[in-house]
Amino acid sequence: MTIIIAATLPAAAATIPPQEAELRSAFLAAKSGVLTEAERQNLRRNPLLPWLEAIQFKQGMSTNALPPVVIRSNAEDPANVWLIGQWRSELIRRQDWSASVQWQAQYPDSSTGSRCASLLAVESEKRDAAWQQTALAVWRTESKSPGHCAQVFEHLRINGTLDGMTVWQRFDRLLADDAEARLPEVIAAMSTGDAALAKRYLAVLNDATADVSDLPRDDRSTRVLTKSYSTQARKDPAQAMALLDANAGMFAFTPEQAQAVRHEIALWSLVNYLPEAESRYQALPEPARSANLREWYMRYRFSVNDDALTLTAFSQLLPSQQQEARWQYFKGRILERQGRRDEALPLYAAAAKSANFHGWLAADRLGADYTFCPLDQRMPAKERATLHAGNPGLQRALWLWQLGEASYAIWEWNAAFKNLNAEQQREAVAMAQEIGWYDRAVFSLEANELNPRYYGLRFATPYAAEFSAASARFRLDRAWLTAHARAESIFMPDVTSSANARGLLQLLPSTAEAIAVRNAIEWQGAESLYQPEVNIVLGAGALREVIDTYDGKAYLAIGAYNAGPTAVNRWLAARGSLDADFWIETVPFKETREYIPRVLSFSVIYDWRLKQPVMPISRRLSGDFSTGFKPVPLHCPSPAAATEAPAKKKRR
């Protein structure tokens, strides 16, 4: 069948929270610890009262002498589970070990923190051999033990339980678990001689070039050096190679250890497109080459831009990799550039069966329809109503979200969601979407074969008027701008990145202010970036600027929006002669390398969602929106036709 338009979502099924105004006021009061008895009584039949009481208790927890009384509902209800954990943490903070054990007896917990609390509850004179064995098990196996476990370890040290071998066991565990930052804790428990050696190991881990001539010629030393040189390979592959070669005669590296270092040397030589990358990759035995390393070898071959040699490199990919649309497409491209289109066509046809960036690029090479098989996510109205009415946890999650209590909503959501079947889960996500909780479609649905095809569910279309107006103002394709927001924030207006980028289109306040000034838009301050109507227009302005900077080339503009123009300019200087599709694949940053195809493929989906003619993805890649184009039909092959080459269905 040919897909023409997207199905629209029905009106919101989720009801507003009961006593909404009173709840909003009560949550503010509870967070300040001043929820009154009158407010409690007014809300005594409200399903969200347990959360109010839990939050109120938490606010005064540091001065509460008695534990919370978890009697209103089942102890496994999310509000109670949350409160039980909060009180457990408070008892540990107080170091009230006996009360902690009593609490665990009521509400068992197997975490390392609770294990240590139980150990500390035992009086010093009663810490027998069984106690020591339990404590030693934590010492030997838990590399990320919380701070109060140090008191357990200190008791072991003072009582002489931590002999030299036992201390080194924890050193080895921390080393194996990449927890070197905690090694000083172990060193403090060592004898003078062992501590001196451990400090030498720590120095080597911090500086691969440190002198190693005085290290023992044993397995621990080779493990330390393997880790140090592998880390150094990322910074300086040549130096890591020199260090490994210089010390190979001094230390008996196992073949696996030497290959682990050489793997990292080859990897970072490829990632940095160094001249030595080819020889370092070829020197690594076939079994030692990871799937990731093989992909990076392909990117390195692309960068060299020698089609004859690149063609031979496809055979080093694993069989499963050779079946991926990405590598089928690129092999077809290489063959076609060599004038071997007849050999390229079956590869394009195989790739074009996939509804993704490379599959659609392959369809463009064939002039074929895009494979696109959307599924409808909605249950019948009666079943939908039954799901909502019969699932109190789901109701509470949706109500809490509507009240702006996101963290508590997630507790309820996670507890309710895991008990739903697949159809119910999709319906719950649809309910969440209706109230603006858009990220549930990304973070909650299992990554199985069917769920990605619920495009109407996974690709919401909120803030339609704002996106339309901003697109018109800055001469942008609306589907592209909407796709950017979907990729940046999943339409969650309150999101803030670790770099302080804010809102739907993840704008830095300084960038947004500059955009506002240059476009005569009133700047309302950094906090206004959480308002969709502000963020969308400023984000559109930012996108327009990078588009103009890169002469309309969409893939460069998208890359610069994600990684910044400095990085894009550096990659252009190194590999600017490559075709756009090959240039994207050679981007060193994984996030950006995946982000560019994601935005471009999302744009295709948003053409469908917005009921627009679908622009060919190769046309989007060029950034040429100045003239008309021939829309791409979307086609879902029947099960029987799915085994045939999509090339047989030509665009008309």
C-alpha atoms as one frame of an Amber mdcrd trajectory, in Angstrom:
protein
   0.000   0.000   0.000   1.030   3.636  -0.453   1.040   5.776   2.688  -0.467
   9.205   2.174  -1.191  10.949   5.472  -0.637  10.501   9.195  -3.413   9.510
  11.531  -4.260  12.179  14.078  -4.458  11.521  17.790  -7.865  11.597  19.465
  -8.758  14.083  22.134  -7.044  13.668  25.477  -8.308  10.728  27.473  -6.466
  11.550  30.697  -8.666  13.378  33.159  -7.431  16.351  35.109  -6.312  15.629
  38.691  -9.167  15.607  41.192  -9.131  18.758  43.368  -6.437  20.208  41.089
  -6.277  23.675  42.658  -6.142  22.267  46.185  -3.437  19.807  45.168  -1.219
  22.463  43.648  -1.424  24.473  46.841  -0.879  21.389  48.990   2.242  20.283
  47.084   3.780  23.716  47.587   2.968  23.500  51.298   4.309  19.949  51.663
   7.595  20.876  50.003   7.983  23.591  52.609   6.963  21.238  55.388   3.857
  23.273  56.266   1.014  21.100  55.007  -1.788  21.635  57.527  -4.152  19.139
  59.057  -7.032  21.015  57.452  -5.460  20.516  54.011  -4.958  16.834  54.764
  -8.554  16.424  55.760  -9.742  18.242  52.672  -7.724  15.798  50.550  -8.260
  12.714  52.679  -9.886  10.770  49.824  -7.531  12.057  47.140  -5.309   9.356
  45.546  -2.304  11.684  45.742  -2.487  12.266  49.490   0.190   9.597  50.197
   2.643  11.657  48.149   1.795  14.816  50.050   2.333  13.067  53.369   5.568
  11.482  52.161   6.934  14.813  50.935   5.870  16.568  54.135   7.649  13.917
  56.210  10.772  14.204  54.039  10.984  17.946  54.620  11.152  17.462  58.389
  13.044  14.202  58.265  16.273  15.463  59.812  14.451  16.302  63.064  11.992
  13.419  63.150  12.693  10.985  65.972  10.194   8.389  64.793  10.059   6.645
  61.409   7.255   7.317  58.957   4.160   5.196  59.404   3.635   3.403  56.104
   0.079   2.233  56.649  -2.117   4.196  54.242  -1.584   1.707  51.429   0.581
  -1.164  50.316   4.265  -0.717  51.173   5.034  -1.393  47.494   3.055   1.628
  46.321   5.472   4.123  44.754   4.960   6.877  47.361   5.734   4.393  50.102
   8.704   2.869  48.271  10.095   6.371  47.813   9.539   7.265  51.470  11.020
   3.984  52.714  14.186   4.737  50.749  14.312   8.316  52.005  14.106   7.186
  55.638  16.710   4.487  55.037  19.093   7.136  53.705  18.320   9.406  56.653
  19.151   6.686  59.182  22.454   6.052  57.409  23.176   9.783  57.410  22.545
   9.812  61.172  24.647   6.662  61.563  21.806   5.190  63.576  22.768   1.654
  62.724  20.402  -0.167  65.076  17.412   1.770  63.755  18.631   1.065  60.228
  18.636  -2.677  60.921  15.138  -2.474  62.382  13.975  -0.617  59.281  15.544
  -3.248  57.040  13.739  -5.948  58.986  10.462  -4.277  58.035  11.488  -3.314
  54.514  14.357  -5.522  53.306  17.050  -4.029  51.107  20.062  -5.852  49.675
  22.085  -2.828  48.584  25.710  -2.464  49.596  24.810   0.524  51.737  22.323
  -1.514  53.751  24.772  -4.400  54.064  27.342  -2.052  55.557  24.736  -0.508
  57.865  23.869  -3.976  59.154  27.523  -4.729  59.777  28.018  -1.474  61.657
  25.006  -2.212  63.846  26.908  -5.108  65.415  28.792  -4.037  68.522  32.567
  -4.133  68.145  33.078  -6.912  70.697  30.513  -9.105  68.909  32.068  -8.877
  65.473  33.007 -12.538  65.124  34.445 -14.604  62.285  31.126 -14.660  60.433
  30.943 -10.863  60.639  34.468 -10.615  59.284  33.683 -12.883  56.341  30.637
 -10.797  55.433  32.660  -7.609  55.705  35.495  -9.076  53.650  33.022 -10.010
  50.908  32.074  -6.333  50.625  35.732  -5.347  50.670  36.685  -7.738  47.894
  33.736  -7.270  45.541  32.127  -3.837  45.929  34.171  -1.218  44.105  31.468
   1.449  44.411  30.582   1.026  48.080  29.082   4.135  49.742  31.067   6.252
  52.168  29.907   4.683  55.441  31.315   1.327  54.339  34.715   2.878  55.067
  33.926   2.385  58.767  33.561  -1.352  58.149  36.857  -1.406  56.306  38.546
   0.591  59.052  37.465  -1.969  61.643  38.952  -4.719  59.484  42.209  -2.781
  59.259  42.486  -2.001  62.973  41.817  -5.610  63.912  44.459  -6.899  61.546
  42.010  -8.718  59.283  43.313  -6.960  56.202  46.511  -8.796  55.496  48.644
  -7.940  52.506  46.938 -10.342  50.119  43.454  -9.144  51.110  44.366  -5.504
  50.595  45.792  -6.237  47.164  42.579  -8.074  46.278  40.653  -4.817  46.670
  43.315  -2.972  44.687  42.836  -5.466  41.871  39.038  -5.148  42.052  39.165
  -1.362  41.813  41.603  -1.614  38.907  39.379  -4.076  37.042  36.269  -1.921
  37.625  37.895   1.321  36.406  37.639   2.772  39.922  41.187   4.079  40.182
  39.940   7.215  41.945  39.353   5.047  45.042  42.819   3.504  45.104  44.087
   5.980  47.756  41.568   4.433  50.190  43.213   1.065  49.683  46.718   2.446
  49.859  45.900   3.881  53.296  45.252   0.328  54.555  48.543  -1.055  53.255
  51.824  -1.679  54.967  54.563   0.844  54.292  56.228  -1.289  51.626  52.999
  -2.226  49.842  51.791   1.377  49.972  54.977   2.562  48.284  54.462   0.079
  45.449  50.781   0.914  45.108  51.644   4.612  44.878  54.040   3.763  42.046
  51.217   1.936  40.285  48.933   4.919  40.777  51.600   7.220  39.335  51.828
   5.011  36.237  48.058   4.986  35.854  48.045   8.779  35.997  51.064   9.168
  33.702  51.883   6.434  31.209  55.348   7.915  30.642  56.379   7.440  34.289
  59.465   5.311  34.935  58.495   1.641  35.364  61.917   0.074  35.736  61.432
  -0.517  39.471  58.058  -2.261  39.154  57.855  -6.008  39.864  57.842  -8.225
  36.800  54.517  -9.831  37.646  50.936 -10.087  36.432  49.692  -7.105  38.467
  52.293  -4.838  36.909  51.332  -5.921  33.403  47.661  -5.296  34.188  48.486
  -1.800  35.423  50.599  -1.104  32.347  47.929  -2.521  30.027  45.367  -0.132
  31.464  47.756   2.820  31.458  48.936   2.302  27.881  45.369   1.680  26.653
  44.362   5.011  28.175  47.396   6.711  26.665  46.443   5.389  23.220  43.478
   7.733  23.174  45.695  10.727  23.866  48.724   9.739  21.797  48.660   6.431
  19.883  52.280   6.720  18.785  53.515   7.205  22.335  51.411   4.293  23.578
  52.947   2.130  20.867  56.458   3.239  21.798  55.867   2.534  25.494  54.447
  -0.925  24.798  57.324  -1.836  22.496  59.951  -0.418  24.875  58.672  -2.404
  27.847  57.581  -5.621  26.143  60.951  -7.198  26.916  60.864  -6.078  30.529
  57.318  -7.237  31.340  55.680 -10.473  30.246  52.500  -9.113  28.662  50.132
 -11.907  27.723  49.070 -11.997  24.058  45.619 -10.791  25.174  47.075  -7.839
  27.084  49.334  -6.791  24.223  46.451  -7.087  21.766  44.193  -5.031  24.042
  46.695  -2.158  23.952  47.301  -2.510  20.218  43.545  -2.539  19.645  43.233
   0.858  21.348  46.262   2.151  19.442  44.702   1.073  16.145  41.298   2.448
  17.138  42.492   5.940  18.031  44.787   6.016  15.022  41.725   5.378  12.865
  39.515   7.840  14.746  42.139  10.550  14.295  42.771   9.509  10.658  46.508
   9.178  11.259  48.796   8.008   8.424  49.858   5.016  10.535  46.273   3.847
  11.008  46.362   1.397   8.100  49.474  -0.472   9.247  48.367  -0.520  12.884
  45.012  -1.980  11.939  46.497  -4.601   9.631  49.011  -5.627  12.314  46.182
  -6.583  14.669  45.149 -10.256  14.355  41.700 -10.801  12.876  40.164 -12.241
  16.092  41.319  -9.186  18.048  39.391  -6.737  15.848  36.155  -5.621  17.473
  33.046  -4.706  15.474  33.599  -1.052  16.358  37.198  -1.200  15.137  36.089
  -2.697  11.810  33.608   0.140  11.306  36.299   2.681  12.020  38.525   1.026
   9.441  35.776   1.579   6.877  35.585   5.259   7.818  39.345   5.539   7.499
  39.173   3.982   4.023  36.450   6.482   3.079  38.699   9.336   4.178  41.493
   8.189   1.895  39.040   8.406  -1.016  40.533   5.485  -2.961  37.536   3.518
  -4.203  39.482   0.487  -5.403  41.123  -0.050  -2.017  37.976   0.851  -0.129
  35.997  -1.794  -1.991  38.317  -4.511  -0.714  37.820  -3.282   2.874  34.155
  -4.286   3.021  35.160  -7.945   3.319  36.733  -7.320   6.738  33.343  -6.384
   8.193  31.639  -9.111  10.187  28.862 -10.980   8.321  26.214  -9.300  10.477
  27.662  -5.872   9.676  27.624  -6.601   5.971  23.860  -7.094   6.228  23.294
  -3.614   7.667  21.697  -1.024   5.400  24.503   1.433   6.082  27.282  -0.751
   4.741  25.170  -2.156   1.903  24.474   1.409   0.801  28.105   2.515   0.959
  29.347  -0.538  -0.892  26.793   0.195  -3.580  28.007   3.796  -3.737  31.605
   2.694  -4.212  30.638   0.239  -6.934  28.535   2.839  -8.713  31.372   5.365
  -8.621  33.520   2.725 -10.318  30.983   2.430 -13.113  29.616  -0.884 -11.826
  25.998   0.156 -11.284  24.646  -3.281 -12.139  26.539  -4.672  -9.139  25.418
  -1.770  -6.973  21.701  -2.197  -7.664  21.163  -5.372  -5.556  22.957  -3.727
  -2.641  20.803  -0.609  -2.910  17.717  -2.813  -3.140  18.682  -4.694   0.015
  19.432  -1.476   1.892  16.219   0.192   0.707  14.155  -2.353   2.644  15.157
  -0.487   5.814  13.153   2.543   6.909  16.111   4.657   7.968  18.619   7.214
   6.705  20.753   4.850   4.631  17.771   2.835   3.465  16.130   5.971   2.133
  19.373   7.172   0.547  19.548   3.820  -1.215  15.972   4.252  -2.424  16.953
   7.638  -3.842  19.763   5.972  -5.822  17.169   3.569  -7.232  14.421   6.123
  -7.762  12.244   3.860  -5.609   9.529   4.579  -3.058  10.576   4.786   0.578
   9.871   1.740   2.709   7.595   3.016   5.464   5.206   0.818   7.437   3.480
   2.815  10.197   1.291   1.126  12.761  -1.677   2.621  14.602  -1.119   2.816
  18.351  -4.630   3.304  19.730  -6.796   0.788  21.547 -10.576   0.797  21.080
 -12.194   3.563  23.124 -13.814   1.176  25.604 -10.551  -0.658  26.314  -8.726
   2.648  26.567 -11.166   3.898  29.175 -10.878   0.621  31.090  -7.085   0.854
  31.110  -7.169   4.386  32.481  -9.894   3.779  35.060  -8.576   0.398  36.166
  -4.960   1.378  36.708  -4.626   3.695  39.721  -0.841   3.896  39.361  -1.100
   5.096  35.779  -3.732   7.621  36.828  -1.486   8.949  39.582   1.457   9.212
  37.198  -0.536  11.259  34.696  -2.013  13.467  37.393   1.363  14.134  39.003
   2.787  15.095  35.629  -0.058  17.522  35.021   0.652  19.073  38.424   4.294
  19.625  37.470   5.597  16.968  39.871   7.794  15.197  37.310  10.093  13.234
  39.627   7.189  11.714  41.577   5.293  11.081  38.337   8.198   8.982  37.077
   8.095   6.830  40.232   4.428   6.086  39.620   4.934   5.635  35.879   7.746
   3.108  36.198   5.829   1.048  38.744   2.648   0.980  36.657   4.259   0.603
  33.228   6.155  -2.613  33.933   2.899  -4.451  34.698   1.235  -3.571  31.379
   1.296  -5.703  28.266   2.780  -4.305  25.045  -0.506  -2.913  23.722  -1.325
  -1.324  27.062   2.142   0.180  27.275   1.714   1.877  23.918  -1.669   3.187
  24.994  -0.192   4.513  28.234   2.472   6.327  26.223  -0.285   7.825  24.056
  -2.061   9.050  27.189   1.176  10.613  28.405   1.681  12.286  25.041  -1.766
  13.828  25.222  -0.793  15.762  28.349   2.596  16.867  27.032   4.718  14.081
  28.508   6.406  13.385  25.192   9.597  11.634  26.275   7.731   8.510  27.440
   7.553   7.405  23.799  11.358   7.326  23.696  12.339   6.231  27.199   9.606
   3.711  27.991   8.877   1.662  24.883  10.955  -1.458  24.463  13.296  -1.413
  21.481  11.701  -4.362  19.710  10.821  -4.995  16.065   7.371  -3.387  16.158
   7.613  -0.358  18.434   9.758   1.790  16.081   6.912   1.592  13.545   4.475
   3.467  15.785   5.528   6.719  14.161   2.429   8.636  15.186   3.247   7.830
  18.789   6.994   8.370  18.651   6.895  11.583  16.622   4.540  14.026  18.274
   3.539  17.313  16.640   3.085  19.792  19.494   3.374  23.586  19.293   2.179
  23.518  15.685   1.432  27.246  15.469   4.809  28.196  16.940   6.781  25.922
  14.605   4.795  27.139  11.607   5.325  30.816  12.436   9.026  30.422  13.199
   9.607  28.406  10.016   7.938  31.096   7.943   9.819  33.923   9.642  13.244
  32.355   9.064  12.507  30.647   5.719  12.915  27.151   7.115  11.325  23.872
   6.196   8.861  23.222   8.999   9.473  19.484   9.025  13.206  20.108   9.421
  12.739  22.551  12.298  10.329  20.171  14.030  12.768  17.303  13.523  15.491
  19.363  15.201  13.337  19.887  18.269  12.451  16.189  18.382  16.145  15.271
  18.224  17.212  17.910  20.753  14.621  17.624  23.512  11.815  15.209  22.548
   9.629  18.335  22.931  10.269  18.571  26.674  10.369  22.357  27.240  11.998
  22.238  30.694  15.048  20.165  29.779  18.522  21.556  30.528  21.773  19.995
  29.325  24.995  19.680  31.316  26.308  22.608  29.239  23.292  24.749  30.271
  21.579  24.498  26.877  17.880  25.009  27.512  14.465  24.172  26.206  13.037
  22.601  23.080  15.904  23.512  20.764  18.611  23.427  23.446  19.869  26.984
  23.276  22.635  28.446  25.382  21.440  31.700  26.981  24.331  33.649  25.431
  23.548  32.303  21.952  19.839  32.939  22.353  20.402  36.515  23.492  22.638
  37.210  20.499  20.039  35.738  18.138  17.353  37.903  19.737  19.416  41.081
  19.330  20.295  40.364  15.689  16.665  39.681  14.815  14.974  42.453  16.823
  13.312  39.941  19.137  12.727  41.084  22.691  15.126  39.244  24.997  13.273
  38.125  28.100  16.143  36.471  29.938  17.544  32.963  30.207  14.511  31.570
  32.024  12.298  32.463  29.067  14.033  29.744  27.048  11.813  27.250  28.858
   8.803  28.855  27.178   8.139  27.051  23.862   6.968  30.196  22.059  10.283
  31.905  22.927  12.592  28.962  22.401  11.180  27.929  19.032  11.570  31.309
  17.354  15.095  31.814  18.732  16.042  28.246  17.816  14.769  28.852  14.292
  16.953  31.946  14.141  19.972  29.954  15.299  19.329  27.275  12.676  18.925
  29.911   9.972  22.329  31.379  10.867  24.197  28.073  10.594  22.403  27.308
   7.331  23.570  30.625   5.904  27.071  30.090   7.270  27.376  26.846   5.328
  25.748  28.063   2.112  22.575  26.087   2.654  24.289  22.702   3.026  21.945
  21.007   5.471  24.321  18.325   6.707  26.951  20.913   7.650  24.385  23.148
   9.322  23.021  20.245  11.349  26.533  19.215  12.336  27.411  22.757  13.407
  24.196  23.059  15.415  25.234  19.963  17.361  29.027  20.152  17.609  29.684
  23.812  16.872  31.213  25.459  13.805  34.793  25.063  15.052  34.574  21.280
  14.942  32.751  21.234  11.601  35.321  23.570  10.059  38.116  21.320  11.318
  36.479  18.266   9.756  35.886  20.154   6.520  39.529  21.171   6.355  40.565
  17.539   6.772  37.958  15.799   4.579  35.965  18.480   2.817  36.446  16.879
  -0.604  34.305  13.863   0.340  30.740  13.516  -0.888  28.208  14.554   1.754
  27.142  11.025   2.689  30.739   9.866   3.093  31.697  13.027   4.989  28.909
  12.415   7.523  30.103   8.852   8.095  33.657  10.063   8.796  32.668  12.571
  11.498  34.835  11.627  14.526  32.256  12.513  17.196  29.802   9.633  17.615
  27.045  11.960  18.828  27.311  14.226  15.788  27.837  11.373  13.341  24.513
   9.918  14.488  22.780  13.264  14.997  23.019  14.433  11.375  21.292  11.341
   9.891  18.802  11.368  12.759  17.610  14.908  12.002  17.473  14.260   8.266
  15.501  11.029   8.649  13.229  12.610  11.262  12.515  15.305   8.685  11.141
  12.665   6.316   8.902  11.338   9.068   7.700  14.845   9.888   6.816  15.466
   6.258   4.450  12.534   6.710   3.218  13.633  10.127   2.546  17.167   8.878
   0.823  15.863   5.734   3.391  17.531   3.506   4.891  16.136   0.313   7.866
  13.994   1.334  11.115  15.579   0.202  13.790  13.075  -0.920  16.395  12.700
   1.782  19.194  13.230  -0.738  17.592  16.564  -1.613  17.504  17.480   2.074
  21.139  16.455   2.298  22.067  19.050  -0.285  20.082  21.782   1.440  18.540
  22.852  -1.872  15.042  24.029  -0.974  14.930  26.793  -3.586  13.098  24.922
  -6.322  10.354  22.350  -6.575  10.973  18.670  -6.090   9.282  15.424  -6.933
   7.748  14.038  -3.723   8.693  10.544  -2.636   5.824   8.066  -2.212   5.926
   6.068   1.007   5.299   2.397   0.482   4.780  -0.538   2.836   5.546  -3.754
   0.979   3.340  -6.748   1.683   5.045  -9.660   3.488   5.478 -11.418   0.155
   6.758  -8.333  -1.623   9.175  -7.541   1.200  11.579 -10.128  -0.198  11.622
  -8.461  -3.608  13.876  -5.590  -4.590  12.234  -2.202  -3.924  13.865  -1.048
  -7.166  10.985  -2.661  -9.002   8.600  -0.021  -7.671   9.787   3.159  -9.361
   8.733   6.672  -8.471   6.130   7.986 -10.814
